[in-house]
Amino acid sequence: MPMRQECKQFESRTYPNGDTVRKCNLDLAPEAPWRCPDNCSSYERRTVDVNWSHGTLITPATPEEPSGLGEDGSIADLLGSVEDIVNSAAPQVQAEVEAERRKRKRSPRNVLRRNKKRKRNK
């Protein structure tokens, strides 16, 4: 079954460089961006809420399916291994970001600002 764009869990995002992500927010579509599982237990039709402000929604066309999609689990396995690589890099990236934040907090400029604030509040 093609990706169900009307599902509450479907998300499509286009970045400024033109790349587009089409995915299931619950990560239940192993063959995304091409297909959803046939009998997905989490399928829920998207509804409109009161007070939402809607702009135009233009979902980019689905990319062409690779040959062999759905015949075996090879594509799902490949996408799963890519996800594992990204997930294994995440802790290191997060540690680097946190180290950079701590470094900025301790910079002499920020220390001077904090001391001035404390003096004003006393």
C-alpha positions, 0 to 999 in steps of 0.5 A: 500500500502506498504511503497514506498521506491522509494518516495522522502519523504521516509527515512530509517535510521539505528542506531549503536545499530541496530534499524531502523527508516522507515518513511515519512518525511512529516508525511503523513503515519499514518501506517508507517513503514508498509504502505503509504496511497493508494493515497498519494497526495505528492508521488514523485518518487525519482530522481538522481541529478547531482554531487551526490556521491552515496554509497550503499543503502540497506534498511532493510526489512520492519518489519512484519505487526501487525494483524489488520493493516488497518482494523481500525484506532487503530494502527494509533491512537496508533502511534499518541498518542506515537507521542503526548507523544514525542512532549509534552516532547520536550520543556522540553528537549530543555529547559534542553539542553539550560540551559546546554549550558548557564551553559557551556558558563558561566563556569570560563574556558570559561570566561578566554578564552574570556578575553584572546581573547579580549586582543589579539584583542585590 
